[in-house]
């Protein structure tokens, strides 16, 4: 459950490490983002000499969240951190070439096939 002002880890190799979400896209009064939702975030911490700089405003898709998510088979999945992957504005393609950590299969079901194919592990 990602809401405005939530600090999230960035799970790709764009150079950004930590971001702060400030808008959940999808509906006018949508308060929380779940796995597969797009958020607008500001980069808080970044590596030097990379493509993404500190204070950049970007769009990202939520790939991991601490709050348990119920699957269709009745099981629940949860992670140890809130994490996002930076995507191109208005598209579903990631900017990065690599994605770190496990990615739930719900990401692929929501139309982010390129993120799922670049991920090392799908849970």
Long-range contacts (C-beta under 8 A, 24 or more apart in sequence): 1-32, 1-33, 1-34, 1-65, 1-66, 1-67, 2-32, 2-33, 2-34, 2-37, 2-39, 2-62, 2-65, 2-82, 2-84, 3-31, 3-32, 3-33, 6-82, 7-44, 7-82, 8-39, 8-41, 8-60, 8-62, 8-82, 8-83, 8-84, 9-81, 9-82, 9-83, 9-84, 10-43, 10-60, 10-83, 10-84, 10-85, 10-86, 11-63, 11-64, 11-83, 11-84, 11-85, 11-99, 11-100, 11-101, 12-85, 12-86, 12-94, 12-95, 12-96, 12-98, 12-99, 12-100, 13-96, 13-97, 13-98, 13-100, 14-50, 14-51, 14-52, 14-86, 14-95, 14-96, 15-46, 15-47, 15-49, 15-50, 15-51, 15-52, 15-53, 16-43, 16-45, 16-46, 16-47, 16-50, 16-52, 16-56, 16-58, 16-86, 17-45, 17-46, 17-47, 18-43, 18-44, 18-45, 19-43, 19-44, 19-58, 19-60, 19-84, 20-44, 21-60, 21-84, 25-59, 33-62, 34-62, 34-65, 34-67, 34-69, 35-62, 35-63, 35-64, 35-65, 35-69, 35-104, 35-106, 35-107, 36-61, 36-62, 36-106, 36-107, 36-109, 36-110, 36-112, 37-61, 37-62, 38-62, 38-87, 39-84, 41-84, 51-95, 52-86, 52-95, 58-86, 58-89, 59-86, 59-87, 59-88, 59-89, 59-90, 60-84, 60-85, 60-86, 60-87, 61-85, 61-87, 61-92, 61-107, 61-112, 61-115, 63-99, 63-101, 63-103, 63-104, 63-107, 63-115, 64-101, 64-102, 64-103, 64-104, 69-104, 69-106, 71-106, 77-104, 77-123, 85-115, 87-112, 87-115, 94-118
